[in-house]
Amino acid sequence: MSTSIEQARLAKPKARQLAGSCGTVIGVGLIRIGDSYAIKVNLRDQVPETAGLPKTVDGVKVVYDVIGPISLQAAGKR
């Protein structure tokens, strides 16, 4: 069964709250996987608490990605 973007939007705040307990959340957004939507949680670090994070929230798949810390770049650099 595919998840609509509206279902993912409704589940996103709960996913943010649950993932926030691990203390390494950088950002939370929505992604498309095939014909379905999921919640993507970007994490700064892989810590023991991330192992217990839910794989679904209200029936919506949650994808976790450890991206490392965010740093500022000088203007004009990419």
Buried (B, 14 or more C-beta within 10 A) or exposed (E): EEBEEEBBEEBBEBBBEBBEEBEBBBEBEBEEEEEBBBBBBBBBBEEEEBEEBBEEBBEBBBEBEBEEEEEEEEEEEE
